[in-house]
Amino acid sequence: MIIGASKGLGRALALAFAKEGARLAICCRTAENLLRVLHKPGRRNCVKPISA
């Protein structure tokens, strides 16, 4: 699980682990931030949004 995955170090870690094939749970402050991280051309995702 990576918290703060939409910006800075959290984003860099999430992308690096994903590139290596890791299965991740990431948290962002807003759904918009989450979607920006996840939806990039060529990236395979299995997204299960959870609201708090």
CHARMM internal coordinates of N, CA and C (Angstrom, degrees):
IC EDIT
DIST 1 N 1 CA 1.4441
DIST 1 CA 1 C 1.5271
ANGL 1 N 1 CA 1 C 107.42
DIST 1 C 2 N 1.3163
ANGL 1 CA 1 C 2 N 114.97
DIHE 1 N 1 CA 1 C 2 N 132.19
DIST 2 N 2 CA 1.4605
ANGL 1 C 2 N 2 CA 120.84
DIHE 1 CA 1 C 2 N 2 CA 177.32
DIST 2 CA 2 C 1.5230
ANGL 2 N 2 CA 2 C 108.04
DIHE 1 C 2 N 2 CA 2 C -121.68
DIST 2 C 3 N 1.3110
ANGL 2 CA 2 C 3 N 115.10
DIHE 2 N 2 CA 2 C 3 N 122.57
DIST 3 N 3 CA 1.4651
ANGL 2 C 3 N 3 CA 121.80
DIHE 2 CA 2 C 3 N 3 CA 179.89
DIST 3 CA 3 C 1.5226
ANGL 3 N 3 CA 3 C 108.42
DIHE 2 C 3 N 3 CA 3 C -97.71
DIST 3 C 4 N 1.3225
ANGL 3 CA 3 C 4 N 116.73
DIHE 3 N 3 CA 3 C 4 N 139.59
DIST 4 N 4 CA 1.4600
ANGL 3 C 4 N 4 CA 121.07
DIHE 3 CA 3 C 4 N 4 CA -179.03
DIST 4 CA 4 C 1.5184
ANGL 4 N 4 CA 4 C 111.49
DIHE 3 C 4 N 4 CA 4 C 75.16
DIST 4 C 5 N 1.3379
ANGL 4 CA 4 C 5 N 115.86
DIHE 4 N 4 CA 4 C 5 N 41.21
DIST 5 N 5 CA 1.4637
ANGL 4 C 5 N 5 CA 121.01
DIHE 4 CA 4 C 5 N 5 CA -171.67
DIST 5 CA 5 C 1.5243
ANGL 5 N 5 CA 5 C 114.59
DIHE 4 C 5 N 5 CA 5 C -83.63
DIST 5 C 6 N 1.3223
ANGL 5 CA 5 C 6 N 118.37
DIHE 5 N 5 CA 5 C 6 N 3.09
DIST 6 N 6 CA 1.4675
ANGL 5 C 6 N 6 CA 118.80
DIHE 5 CA 5 C 6 N 6 CA -177.56
DIST 6 CA 6 C 1.5224
ANGL 6 N 6 CA 6 C 113.26
DIHE 5 C 6 N 6 CA 6 C -92.94
DIST 6 C 7 N 1.3225
ANGL 6 CA 6 C 7 N 117.41
DIHE 6 N 6 CA 6 C 7 N -13.47
DIST 7 N 7 CA 1.4651
ANGL 6 C 7 N 7 CA 119.68
DIHE 6 CA 6 C 7 N 7 CA -175.76
DIST 7 CA 7 C 1.5215
ANGL 7 N 7 CA 7 C 110.79
DIHE 6 C 7 N 7 CA 7 C -145.07
DIST 7 C 8 N 1.3160
ANGL 7 CA 7 C 8 N 115.27
DIHE 7 N 7 CA 7 C 8 N 157.60
DIST 8 N 8 CA 1.4560
ANGL 7 C 8 N 8 CA 122.42
DIHE 7 CA 7 C 8 N 8 CA 169.55
DIST 8 CA 8 C 1.5148
ANGL 8 N 8 CA 8 C 114.98
DIHE 7 C 8 N 8 CA 8 C 56.44
DIST 8 C 9 N 1.3315
ANGL 8 CA 8 C 9 N 114.94
DIHE 8 N 8 CA 8 C 9 N -137.62
DIST 9 N 9 CA 1.4590
ANGL 8 C 9 N 9 CA 122.05
DIHE 8 CA 8 C 9 N 9 CA -176.03
DIST 9 CA 9 C 1.5288
ANGL 9 N 9 CA 9 C 112.16
DIHE 8 C 9 N 9 CA 9 C -62.40
DIST 9 C 10 N 1.3164
ANGL 9 CA 9 C 10 N 116.93
DIHE 9 N 9 CA 9 C 10 N -40.58
DIST 10 N 10 CA 1.4642
ANGL 9 C 10 N 10 CA 120.32
DIHE 9 CA 9 C 10 N 10 CA 179.09
DIST 10 CA 10 C 1.5173
ANGL 10 N 10 CA 10 C 111.91
DIHE 9 C 10 N 10 CA 10 C -59.50
DIST 10 C 11 N 1.3349
ANGL 10 CA 10 C 11 N 116.79
DIHE 10 N 10 CA 10 C 11 N -43.25
DIST 11 N 11 CA 1.4677
ANGL 10 C 11 N 11 CA 121.52
DIHE 10 CA 10 C 11 N 11 CA 178.64
DIST 11 CA 11 C 1.5288
ANGL 11 N 11 CA 11 C 110.40
DIHE 10 C 11 N 11 CA 11 C -65.70
DIST 11 C 12 N 1.3209
ANGL 11 CA 11 C 12 N 116.01
DIHE 11 N 11 CA 11 C 12 N -45.00
DIST 12 N 12 CA 1.4641
ANGL 11 C 12 N 12 CA 120.16
DIHE 11 CA 11 C 12 N 12 CA -179.96
DIST 12 CA 12 C 1.5240
ANGL 12 N 12 CA 12 C 110.71
DIHE 11 C 12 N 12 CA 12 C -60.38
DIST 12 C 13 N 1.3228
ANGL 12 CA 12 C 13 N 117.11
DIHE 12 N 12 CA 12 C 13 N -42.47
DIST 13 N 13 CA 1.4646
ANGL 12 C 13 N 13 CA 120.63
DIHE 12 CA 12 C 13 N 13 CA 178.41
DIST 13 CA 13 C 1.5209
ANGL 13 N 13 CA 13 C 111.46
DIHE 12 C 13 N 13 CA 13 C -64.76
DIST 13 C 14 N 1.3257
ANGL 13 CA 13 C 14 N 116.79
DIHE 13 N 13 CA 13 C 14 N -45.27
DIST 14 N 14 CA 1.4653
ANGL 13 C 14 N 14 CA 120.79
DIHE 13 CA 13 C 14 N 14 CA -179.66
DIST 14 CA 14 C 1.5249
ANGL 14 N 14 CA 14 C 110.63
DIHE 13 C 14 N 14 CA 14 C -59.69
DIST 14 C 15 N 1.3169
ANGL 14 CA 14 C 15 N 117.39
DIHE 14 N 14 CA 14 C 15 N -45.88
DIST 15 N 15 CA 1.4585
ANGL 14 C 15 N 15 CA 120.81
DIHE 14 CA 14 C 15 N 15 CA -178.75
DIST 15 CA 15 C 1.5276
ANGL 15 N 15 CA 15 C 111.60
DIHE 14 C 15 N 15 CA 15 C -67.40
DIST 15 C 16 N 1.3256
ANGL 15 CA 15 C 16 N 117.20
DIHE 15 N 15 CA 15 C 16 N -38.07
DIST 16 N 16 CA 1.4656
ANGL 15 C 16 N 16 CA 120.76
DIHE 15 CA 15 C 16 N 16 CA 179.27
DIST 16 CA 16 C 1.5353
ANGL 16 N 16 CA 16 C 111.20
DIHE 15 C 16 N 16 CA 16 C -66.09
DIST 16 C 17 N 1.3251
ANGL 16 CA 16 C 17 N 116.90
DIHE 16 N 16 CA 16 C 17 N -45.02
DIST 17 N 17 CA 1.4638
ANGL 16 C 17 N 17 CA 120.02
DIHE 16 CA 16 C 17 N 17 CA 178.58
DIST 17 CA 17 C 1.5257
ANGL 17 N 17 CA 17 C 110.85
DIHE 16 C 17 N 17 CA 17 C -65.37
DIST 17 C 18 N 1.3353
ANGL 17 CA 17 C 18 N 117.30
DIHE 17 N 17 CA 17 C 18 N -41.35
DIST 18 N 18 CA 1.4597
ANGL 17 C 18 N 18 CA 121.22
DIHE 17 CA 17 C 18 N 18 CA 179.01
DIST 18 CA 18 C 1.5226
ANGL 18 N 18 CA 18 C 110.88
DIHE 17 C 18 N 18 CA 18 C -62.66
DIST 18 C 19 N 1.3158
ANGL 18 CA 18 C 19 N 116.39
DIHE 18 N 18 CA 18 C 19 N -39.88
DIST 19 N 19 CA 1.4686
ANGL 18 C 19 N 19 CA 120.53
DIHE 18 CA 18 C 19 N 19 CA 179.18
DIST 19 CA 19 C 1.5253
ANGL 19 N 19 CA 19 C 111.13
DIHE 18 C 19 N 19 CA 19 C -60.30
DIST 19 C 20 N 1.3207
ANGL 19 CA 19 C 20 N 116.55
DIHE 19 N 19 CA 19 C 20 N -32.32
DIST 20 N 20 CA 1.4613
ANGL 19 C 20 N 20 CA 121.64
DIHE 19 CA 19 C 20 N 20 CA 179.04
DIST 20 CA 20 C 1.5258
ANGL 20 N 20 CA 20 C 112.65
DIHE 19 C 20 N 20 CA 20 C -84.78
DIST 20 C 21 N 1.3300
ANGL 20 CA 20 C 21 N 116.97
DIHE 20 N 20 CA 20 C 21 N 0.58
DIST 21 N 21 CA 1.4593
ANGL 20 C 21 N 21 CA 120.90
DIHE 20 CA 20 C 21 N 21 CA 176.14
DIST 21 CA 21 C 1.5164
ANGL 21 N 21 CA 21 C 115.32
DIHE 20 C 21 N 21 CA 21 C 93.52
DIST 21 C 22 N 1.3164
ANGL 21 CA 21 C 22 N 117.74
DIHE 21 N 21 CA 21 C 22 N 10.39
DIST 22 N 22 CA 1.4638
ANGL 21 C 22 N 22 CA 120.46
DIHE 21 CA 21 C 22 N 22 CA -179.35
DIST 22 CA 22 C 1.5288
ANGL 22 N 22 CA 22 C 110.75
DIHE 21 C 22 N 22 CA 22 C -69.52
DIST 22 C 23 N 1.3050
ANGL 22 CA 22 C 23 N 115.58
DIHE 22 N 22 CA 22 C 23 N 148.39
DIST 23 N 23 CA 1.4652
ANGL 22 C 23 N 23 CA 121.37
DIHE 22 CA 22 C 23 N 23 CA 172.24
DIST 23 CA 23 C 1.5178
ANGL 23 N 23 CA 23 C 106.36
DIHE 22 C 23 N 23 CA 23 C -92.66
DIST 23 C 24 N 1.3278
ANGL 23 CA 23 C 24 N 116.71
DIHE 23 N 23 CA 23 C 24 N 124.97
DIST 24 N 24 CA 1.4563
ANGL 23 C 24 N 24 CA 120.75
DIHE 23 CA 23 C 24 N 24 CA -172.23
DIST 24 CA 24 C 1.5161
ANGL 24 N 24 CA 24 C 113.23
DIHE 23 C 24 N 24 CA 24 C -121.87
DIST 24 C 25 N 1.3092
ANGL 24 CA 24 C 25 N 114.67
DIHE 24 N 24 CA 24 C 25 N 152.55
DIST 25 N 25 CA 1.4572
ANGL 24 C 25 N 25 CA 123.15
DIHE 24 CA 24 C 25 N 25 CA 164.59
DIST 25 CA 25 C 1.5186
ANGL 25 N 25 CA 25 C 104.15
DIHE 24 C 25 N 25 CA 25 C -115.59
DIST 25 C 26 N 1.3382
ANGL 25 CA 25 C 26 N 116.30
DIHE 25 N 25 CA 25 C 26 N 119.78
DIST 26 N 26 CA 1.4626
ANGL 25 C 26 N 26 CA 118.64
DIHE 25 CA 25 C 26 N 26 CA -179.40
DIST 26 CA 26 C 1.5177
ANGL 26 N 26 CA 26 C 110.17
DIHE 25 C 26 N 26 CA 26 C -119.70
DIST 26 C 27 N 1.3151
ANGL 26 CA 26 C 27 N 115.35
DIHE 26 N 26 CA 26 C 27 N 149.47
DIST 27 N 27 CA 1.4574
ANGL 26 C 27 N 27 CA 122.36
DIHE 26 CA 26 C 27 N 27 CA -179.58
DIST 27 CA 27 C 1.5251
ANGL 27 N 27 CA 27 C 109.50
DIHE 26 C 27 N 27 CA 27 C -122.88
DIST 27 C 28 N 1.3113
ANGL 27 CA 27 C 28 N 115.07
DIHE 27 N 27 CA 27 C 28 N 138.24
DIST 28 N 28 CA 1.4617
ANGL 27 C 28 N 28 CA 122.44
DIHE 27 CA 27 C 28 N 28 CA 175.97
DIST 28 CA 28 C 1.5234
ANGL 28 N 28 CA 28 C 107.57
DIHE 27 C 28 N 28 CA 28 C -136.76
DIST 28 C 29 N 1.3207
ANGL 28 CA 28 C 29 N 116.53
DIHE 28 N 28 CA 28 C 29 N 162.59
DIST 29 N 29 CA 1.4655
ANGL 28 C 29 N 29 CA 119.74
DIHE 28 CA 28 C 29 N 29 CA -179.38
DIST 29 CA 29 C 1.5210
ANGL 29 N 29 CA 29 C 113.15
DIHE 28 C 29 N 29 CA 29 C -68.45
DIST 29 C 30 N 1.3332
ANGL 29 CA 29 C 30 N 117.32
DIHE 29 N 29 CA 29 C 30 N -34.13
DIST 30 N 30 CA 1.4600
ANGL 29 C 30 N 30 CA 119.88
DIHE 29 CA 29 C 30 N 30 CA -178.37
DIST 30 CA 30 C 1.5187
ANGL 30 N 30 CA 30 C 110.56
DIHE 29 C 30 N 30 CA 30 C -131.95
DIST 30 C 31 N 1.3207
ANGL 30 CA 30 C 31 N 115.80
DIHE 30 N 30 CA 30 C 31 N 157.53
DIST 31 N 31 CA 1.4585
ANGL 30 C 31 N 31 CA 121.01
DIHE 30 CA 30 C 31 N 31 CA 176.55
DIST 31 CA 31 C 1.5246
ANGL 31 N 31 CA 31 C 110.69
DIHE 30 C 31 N 31 CA 31 C -62.90
DIST 31 C 32 N 1.3175
ANGL 31 CA 31 C 32 N 117.26
DIHE 31 N 31 CA 31 C 32 N -35.19
DIST 32 N 32 CA 1.4696
ANGL 31 C 32 N 32 CA 121.14
DIHE 31 CA 31 C 32 N 32 CA 178.72
DIST 32 CA 32 C 1.5296
ANGL 32 N 32 CA 32 C 110.56
DIHE 31 C 32 N 32 CA 32 C -59.65
DIST 32 C 33 N 1.3204
ANGL 32 CA 32 C 33 N 117.11
DIHE 32 N 32 CA 32 C 33 N -45.40
DIST 33 N 33 CA 1.4684
ANGL 32 C 33 N 33 CA 120.70
DIHE 32 CA 32 C 33 N 33 CA 178.48
DIST 33 CA 33 C 1.5267
ANGL 33 N 33 CA 33 C 110.87
DIHE 32 C 33 N 33 CA 33 C -62.53
DIST 33 C 34 N 1.3113
ANGL 33 CA 33 C 34 N 116.58
DIHE 33 N 33 CA 33 C 34 N -41.25
DIST 34 N 34 CA 1.4581
ANGL 33 C 34 N 34 CA 120.89
DIHE 33 CA 33 C 34 N 34 CA 179.19
DIST 34 CA 34 C 1.5273
ANGL 34 N 34 CA 34 C 110.43
DIHE 33 C 34 N 34 CA 34 C -61.13
DIST 34 C 35 N 1.3129
ANGL 34 CA 34 C 35 N 116.71
DIHE 34 N 34 CA 34 C 35 N -45.89
DIST 35 N 35 CA 1.4587
ANGL 34 C 35 N 35 CA 120.60
DIHE 34 CA 34 C 35 N 35 CA -179.18
DIST 35 CA 35 C 1.5204
ANGL 35 N 35 CA 35 C 112.18
DIHE 34 C 35 N 35 CA 35 C -64.86
DIST 35 C 36 N 1.3198
ANGL 35 CA 35 C 36 N 117.82
DIHE 35 N 35 CA 35 C 36 N -35.17
DIST 36 N 36 CA 1.4706
ANGL 35 C 36 N 36 CA 120.68
DIHE 35 CA 35 C 36 N 36 CA 177.68
DIST 36 CA 36 C 1.5242
ANGL 36 N 36 CA 36 C 110.95
DIHE 35 C 36 N 36 CA 36 C -62.41
DIST 36 C 37 N 1.3090
ANGL 36 CA 36 C 37 N 117.11
DIHE 36 N 36 CA 36 C 37 N -38.08
DIST 37 N 37 CA 1.4666
ANGL 36 C 37 N 37 CA 120.99
DIHE 36 CA 36 C 37 N 37 CA 179.97
DIST 37 CA 37 C 1.5267
ANGL 37 N 37 CA 37 C 110.41
DIHE 36 C 37 N 37 CA 37 C -72.44
DIST 37 C 38 N 1.3140
ANGL 37 CA 37 C 38 N 116.71
DIHE 37 N 37 CA 37 C 38 N -40.44
DIST 38 N 38 CA 1.4607
ANGL 37 C 38 N 38 CA 120.61
DIHE 37 CA 37 C 38 N 38 CA -171.64
DIST 38 CA 38 C 1.5179
ANGL 38 N 38 CA 38 C 115.27
DIHE 37 C 38 N 38 CA 38 C -81.58
DIST 38 C 39 N 1.3072
ANGL 38 CA 38 C 39 N 117.70
DIHE 38 N 38 CA 38 C 39 N -39.16
DIST 39 N 39 CA 1.4595
ANGL 38 C 39 N 39 CA 120.33
DIHE 38 CA 38 C 39 N 39 CA -170.04
DIST 39 CA 39 C 1.5163
ANGL 39 N 39 CA 39 C 112.24
DIHE 38 C 39 N 39 CA 39 C -95.64
DIST 39 C 40 N 1.3003
ANGL 39 CA 39 C 40 N 114.73
DIHE 39 N 39 CA 39 C 40 N 85.70
DIST 40 N 40 CA 1.4565
ANGL 39 C 40 N 40 CA 123.05
DIHE 39 CA 39 C 40 N 40 CA 175.60
DIST 40 CA 40 C 1.5248
ANGL 40 N 40 CA 40 C 107.17
DIHE 39 C 40 N 40 CA 40 C -122.73
DIST 40 C 41 N 1.3399
ANGL 40 CA 40 C 41 N 118.34
DIHE 40 N 40 CA 40 C 41 N 144.25
DIST 41 N 41 CA 1.4704
ANGL 40 C 41 N 41 CA 120.38
DIHE 40 CA 40 C 41 N 41 CA -179.79
DIST 41 CA 41 C 1.5284
ANGL 41 N 41 CA 41 C 111.38
DIHE 40 C 41 N 41 CA 41 C -55.78
DIST 41 C 42 N 1.3264
ANGL 41 CA 41 C 42 N 115.94
DIHE 41 N 41 CA 41 C 42 N 135.03
DIST 42 N 42 CA 1.4553
ANGL 41 C 42 N 42 CA 121.15
DIHE 41 CA 41 C 42 N 42 CA 177.09
DIST 42 CA 42 C 1.5093
ANGL 42 N 42 CA 42 C 114.96
DIHE 41 C 42 N 42 CA 42 C 84.49
DIST 42 C 43 N 1.3105
ANGL 42 CA 42 C 43 N 118.69
DIHE 42 N 42 CA 42 C 43 N -4.42
DIST 43 N 43 CA 1.4620
ANGL 42 C 43 N 43 CA 121.40
DIHE 42 CA 42 C 43 N 43 CA -178.88
DIST 43 CA 43 C 1.5274
ANGL 43 N 43 CA 43 C 109.15
DIHE 42 C 43 N 43 CA 43 C -94.39
DIST 43 C 44 N 1.3214
ANGL 43 CA 43 C 44 N 116.23
DIHE 43 N 43 CA 43 C 44 N 130.51
DIST 44 N 44 CA 1.4608
ANGL 43 C 44 N 44 CA 120.88
DIHE 43 CA 43 C 44 N 44 CA 177.28
DIST 44 CA 44 C 1.5207
ANGL 44 N 44 CA 44 C 108.14
DIHE 43 C 44 N 44 CA 44 C -91.53
DIST 44 C 45 N 1.3152
ANGL 44 CA 44 C 45 N 116.08
DIHE 44 N 44 CA 44 C 45 N 132.43
DIST 45 N 45 CA 1.4639
ANGL 44 C 45 N 45 CA 120.26
DIHE 44 CA 44 C 45 N 45 CA -177.55
DIST 45 CA 45 C 1.5151
ANGL 45 N 45 CA 45 C 111.06
DIHE 44 C 45 N 45 CA 45 C -134.57
DIST 45 C 46 N 1.2892
ANGL 45 CA 45 C 46 N 114.22
DIHE 45 N 45 CA 45 C 46 N 149.59
DIST 46 N 46 CA 1.4497
ANGL 45 C 46 N 46 CA 121.83
DIHE 45 CA 45 C 46 N 46 CA 166.35
DIST 46 CA 46 C 1.5242
ANGL 46 N 46 CA 46 C 103.99
DIHE 45 C 46 N 46 CA 46 C -126.01
DIST 46 C 47 N 1.3049
ANGL 46 CA 46 C 47 N 116.01
DIHE 46 N 46 CA 46 C 47 N 102.20
DIST 47 N 47 CA 1.4547
ANGL 46 C 47 N 47 CA 121.11
DIHE 46 CA 46 C 47 N 47 CA -173.01
DIST 47 CA 47 C 1.5103
ANGL 47 N 47 CA 47 C 110.12
DIHE 46 C 47 N 47 CA 47 C -104.73
DIST 47 C 48 N 1.3122
ANGL 47 CA 47 C 48 N 115.65
DIHE 47 N 47 CA 47 C 48 N 127.40
DIST 48 N 48 CA 1.4498
ANGL 47 C 48 N 48 CA 122.05
DIHE 47 CA 47 C 48 N 48 CA 175.31
DIST 48 CA 48 C 1.5300
ANGL 48 N 48 CA 48 C 106.84
DIHE 47 C 48 N 48 CA 48 C -126.05
DIST 48 C 49 N 1.3313
ANGL 48 CA 48 C 49 N 117.52
DIHE 48 N 48 CA 48 C 49 N 91.88
DIST 49 N 49 CA 1.4633
ANGL 48 C 49 N 49 CA 119.33
DIHE 48 CA 48 C 49 N 49 CA -178.80
DIST 49 CA 49 C 1.5186
ANGL 49 N 49 CA 49 C 111.71
DIHE 48 C 49 N 49 CA 49 C -67.56
DIST 49 C 50 N 1.3107
ANGL 49 CA 49 C 50 N 114.75
DIHE 49 N 49 CA 49 C 50 N 141.20
DIST 50 N 50 CA 1.4650
ANGL 49 C 50 N 50 CA 122.39
DIHE 49 CA 49 C 50 N 50 CA 177.28
DIST 50 CA 50 C 1.5094
ANGL 50 N 50 CA 50 C 106.90
DIHE 49 C 50 N 50 CA 50 C -131.78
DIST 50 C 51 N 1.3196
ANGL 50 CA 50 C 51 N 117.05
DIHE 50 N 50 CA 50 C 51 N 127.34
DIST 51 N 51 CA 1.4583
ANGL 50 C 51 N 51 CA 119.12
DIHE 50 CA 50 C 51 N 51 CA 178.60
DIST 51 CA 51 C 1.5201
ANGL 51 N 51 CA 51 C 109.50
DIHE 50 C 51 N 51 CA 51 C -102.97
DIST 51 C 52 N 1.3202
ANGL 51 CA 51 C 52 N 114.01
DIHE 51 N 51 CA 51 C 52 N 148.18
DIST 52 N 52 CA 1.4654
ANGL 51 C 52 N 52 CA 119.33
DIHE 51 CA 51 C 52 N 52 CA -179.62
DIST 52 CA 52 C 1.5075
ANGL 52 N 52 CA 52 C 110.39
DIHE 51 C 52 N 52 CA 52 C -97.62
END
COOR INIT
IC SEED 1 N 1 CA 1 C
IC BUILD
